[in-house]
Amino acid sequence: MNIEVYSVKGFTANLLKTKLQEAFDKNKITCSICLINNLDRFLEAGLSSVPALRIGNKIIENITEMELDEMIRKAVDFILEEEKRK
């Protein structure tokens, strides 16, 4: 599974990627994480705010300025639920 992290280049993008990887390792989730820092790609994805995560067709946006940890929790929960369905 591939996770796309949409964020402007800098500290937040790197922190989000690092925290995602740590959460995936802790939950034994195997995913590749791709950072996307290009504004055109944000628009192509139809995002209204960044940082955002794309997991398959699921998009988790930071619309309400939620904590990064909350975004990560939502991503992990979604992936674990998808794995249960399979």
Secondary structure as UniProt FT lines:
FT   STRAND          2..6
FT   TURN            9..10
FT   HELIX           11..26
FT   TURN            27..28
FT   STRAND          32..36
FT   HELIX           39..44
FT   TURN            45..46
FT   STRAND          52..55
FT   TURN            56..57
FT   STRAND          58..61
FT   TURN            63..64
FT   HELIX           68..85
//
